[in-house]
Amino acid sequence: MEVPFFLDGDDFKFDDELARQLGVAALNVIAAGRPDIKHCLALTQHPIDRPSEE
């Protein structure tokens, strides 16, 4: 799993979108260890302001 954020940019902010992405990542880690709850997750995996690369 990759968490795509970097602290070296001038425009980096700890904002709502970063908090959302970290929350999604945490829930994905939990689901990786507990596959029985994966069906309960209704999450947008990509940043909301950008379309999915899938």
VENRAGI-V403375 format. One record per pair of residues at least 24 apart in sequence whose C-alpha atoms are under 8 Angstrom apart, sorted by the first residue. I is the first residue (numbers start at 1). J is the second residue. If there is no record, write none. Layout:
BEGIN
I,J / I,J
END
This chain:
BEGIN
17,47 / 17,48 / 21,45 / 21,46 / 21,47
END
